[in-house]
């Protein structure tokens, strides 16, 4: 990529972040962990010569609690697309989640080499397509299903409507090639919205979480939970874990940022299943905040795609290393030598009751 293209990518990143964080009148979409929502309470004079960031997710050991979220159509960002992301995640010793709407198939991603990978699933109206896709993912060595539950309809994505977004003619949704579902037709507004309206099952309900368990032995993570009530139902339905996500703040206006919803969900689960945070993480300090609020790990989406667009596989490797280094430094400066030492006492949030300082 040329210096000019890199500068363009940076401008794109900056513009997108401003749009996502903007609050104006009736428009509110909040994805990022806003400055001031959490402040640190570091502990001092603790030997932090050795920091251990390793953890276990659904029985799989990874090098750090930072994983790759499912993001669709990655070959729109870089020709290597999901291939590059898979290789970078594997090199970092962490988990990659492949989107149903990837521009590389489950088999192609598996062919990149060893790695721990999850598969994100949208439920189509044609359940035979869903069964086939889940079994292909299982056969290809994927270790879990991340079921997206917050998209019975696509949110109003005005930039997609303005640009009449559709998948470029040289790309397809590779997992659906041969099923007449791999192409996205042009539309008067958003081709993606039209595709979702035509294919995704609006009748999806909790009974379908149980149905999925009859067609696969893979653990199922429910992605898109924002309330304690739904967290409890997810556990009753047999979910192996919960992913707190607001779909990159692109579905429903006025939902909370993930960091604001996290603690309610964690408390509702009472430790019965792991809870993960997906979305809003931009720095290693954000990872620390999420873990202090009870998350077992976090997933990053936009940083991966921006890095992929800028420098391909090298860019994704770099962003994962940057977050790892920042998180390690945050742990050290907070007096934490392992993930188990990160506690709620290490942060104070804007929704906490005021702390009363002791009298001197």
N, C-alpha and C positions, 0 to 999 in steps of 0.2 A: 504494500500500500504506500502511495506517495505521501509526502508531508502535507500536501494540499488536501488529500483525502482524509488523513488523520485529523486535520483541523476541522474538516466538515463533520466528522464523527463526533468530535468534542462539542461542536456547536449543537448538533442534534441531541446529545446527552443533556447539555445545559438547558436547552429549550424544553425538552421533554420533562425534566425534573421540575422546572418552574410551572409547567402546566399541571403536573400531577399534584403539586403541593398547593396550588392556588385555591384560595377561598374567596368567593366573590358573590354576594347576594345569595341566591338560591342554589348556587353551584358550589359543591364541596366534594372533593375527591382527595382523600388522604391515604397515601400508601406508606410514605417514609416515616421513620421514627423521629418525630419532630424534636428539635433542640429544646431542652428544658423539660421534656416529659419525664425524664429520669436523670437524677444526679447521683454521682458516686459517693460512697462512704468508705474510702480506702483504709485498710489496716496497715500499720507500719511495723518496722523492726521484726520482720519475718524473713527467714532464710528462703529466698526465691531463686537460688542458684540453679535449681532444676525445676522445669515446668513440664507437666505431663498433660497434653491436650487430647490424648486418645480416648475413645469412647466406643460403646457398642450400641448398634441400632438394629433391633429385631434379631439379635443374636450375631450380627456381623460386625467385626471390629474394624473401625476406621480411624484415620490418623487425627481427626479433629471433628468437632460438631458442626462443621460447615459443609453443606451438601448442595448439589446442583438441582434447582427446581425445573419442572417441565416448561419449556418454552417452544412454541410451535414454529415451523417453517424456517429453520435456522439457515438454510441455504440462501435465503433472501439476504442474510447478513454477510455470509462468506461462502465461497464455493464448496469448502469442505464441510460446512454445516455441522450436523450432529456427529460426524466422524471425529472432527477436531475436538469437540466438547467431550466426547467419550474418552478419547485418549488423554486429554488434559486431566479429567477427573480421576482416571485410573492412576496417572502419574502422581497425583496429589494424595492418593490413598483414601479417596472419599467416594461417595455415592453419586451417580448421575441418574436423573429421572428423565425418561424419554417420553415426549408428548405423543398422544394418539395422532396428532396432526403434524408429525415430523415429516421432513422431506428426505428422510432416510428410514428404511424399514427396521423392524426389530432384528431381523436376521443380519442386515448390513451393519448395524451398530454392534451386534455381538461379534461380528467378524473382525472388529478392530483389535481384539485381544482380550485378555482377562480384565475383570473389573466387576464391582458390585453395582448392579443397575436395577432400578425400579421402573415400572411402566405406568404412566398416567392414562386413565381410561375415561372416555366419554361413552355414555350408553346410547346407542343408536336405536331407532325404532325397530329395525330389523335385528332381533336378538340373536339370530344365527351368525350375523356379522360379528357381534360382540363375543360370542362363544369362540368363534374361530380366532379372533384377535387375541383373546386371553390365552388360549392354548398355544398359539404361536409364540407369545411372549414367554410362557412357561417353558416351552421346548427350547427357546433360544437362551435360556439360562437367567432370565430376569427373576429377581428374588421377592418382589412384592408388587401389589397393584395399588396405585394411588387413585382412588375413585373421586373424580370431580363432581361435586353435588350442588354447586351454586349456579349452574348454567342451564336451567330448563329452557330459558330463552337468553339470547345474547343481549347484554346491556347496550344502551344507546351510545355507541362510540362515534362521536360526531366527526372526528378526523377521518375515520374510515368511510363515513357517508360522503363527506366533502370530496375525498380522493377517489371515491368509487372503488374501494380496495378490492382486489382479487389476487389470486396467486398467479405469478408470471407464467406465461405459456410453456416455458422450458422446465417448469417444476411441477411436481405432483405430490399429493399426500400419499407417500409411498406405501404406507400400511394398507391402503385401500385400492391399490392398483389391481386391475382385473376384476373389480367388483362394481365398476361404474360409479365409484364414489371418490375417486382420487383427484378429480378435477373440480375446480370452482368456477361456476359460470359467472359472466359479467352481469351486473345488475344496475338498476337506476340509482341505487344508493350504495350499500355495502354488499359485496359478493359473499363475504364471510357470514354476515347476518342472514342472508338468503339461504346459504348452505346449512347453517344451524337450524333455521326454521323448518327446512325440508327434511333433515336427517336425525336431529337429536330428539330423544324421547322426553316429552314434557310430562309424561305420567310417572317418571322416576320417583320412587318412594323408598321408605325404609325397608319394605319387604324385598326390594331388589338388592339391598346389601346382603340379605340372607340368601337370596337366589344366587348371587355371585359365589358364595361359599359352597354351593352345590356343584359348580363347574370348575373350580380350581382349589388346589391345596395351598396356594400362595396366600400369605397374610394380606389383609385389606386395610389400607389407610384411608380414612374418610377426609377428603380435602375440601375445605370451604366452610368449616365450622367457626362460628363467631359468638356463640352463646353457650352458657352452662347447660341450659335445657337440652340443646341438641347434642352436646357432649355426652350427657347421660344416656340419651336414646341411642347414640352411636355404639356405646359400650353394650347396651342391651341387645343391639342388632348383631353383635359379634365382631365389631371393628377391632383390629389389632393395634391401632394407633389413630391419632387425630392430628390433622394438619390445620392449624389456625391460618386462614387465608381470606383476603377480600378480593382475590383475583386481580391483584395489581391495581386495585381501586378503579376498575373499569366496568364493574357490573352495576352496582346500586349506589347512587349518591347517598351521603349521610351515614354510611356504615363507618364504624370506627377503624382507625389504623390498627394493624395487627397487634402492635405492642399494647394498645389499650384494651383489646379483647382477651389477650393471652391469659392473664391471671385468673379471670372468671372461669375460663375453660379448664385451666389446671386445677383449680379448687374443686370443680365439679367432678373431675375424674377420680379424685382421691387416690392417685397413684396406681390406679388399676391398669392403665395403658399409658404409653409414652405420648407426650404432646409436643408437637413441633411447630415452629413459626415459619411461615412462608411469606416473604414480601416485606419490603421496607428496609432491609439491611444494606447499608452502604459502607460501614466501617467496622473494624474489629470491636470497637466499643459497643456497637449495636448488638453484636453476638453476645457479649458479656451481659448486657441488659436483659436480653431474652432468657438466658440461662438463669440469671438471678431471679427472674419472675417465674421460673419453674419449667421452662422449655428443656427438652432433652437434646435439642439440636435445632438448627435453622437451615432453610433453603434459600438460595439466591437465584434470581432470574435475570432481571435487567442488567446487573453488572456483568454477567456472563455474556449476554448477547452484545452489549456494547464492546466488550473486550474482543469478542469473536469478530465483530465487524472491523475493529481497528487493526488486529494483528493475527487473526486466525487462532490456531492452536496455541501459539506462543502467548497470545493475549489472554486466553482463558487460563493458561498456567500461571501467568503473571498476576491476574486478579485473585486467584485462589491463594497464591503465595502472599500477596499483599494483605489479604484479610487474615490469613494465618499469623503473619508477623505482628499485625496490629492487635489481634486477640491475645497473643502470647504476651505482648508488652502490657496490655491492659490487666491481664491476670497478675503479672509480676508487680505492677504498681499498685494493685489493690490488695496484695498480700495473699494471693491464692496460688497454690502449687499444683492443684489438680482440679478437675471439674467439680468434684464432690465438695470442695471447699468454697465454691461460689454459692452464696446464700442470699436470701431476701434482705438480710441486714447490710448487704454491700451497696444497696441503692435506696434512694427515696424518690417517690414518684409524685406527680402533681395531684394524684387522687388520694394520696395518703392523708391521714389526719395530721395536723401540725405536730411536729416533734417539739417537746418542751426541753430546753437545755437545762442541765443540772445547775443548781446554784453553786457558785464558787465560794 
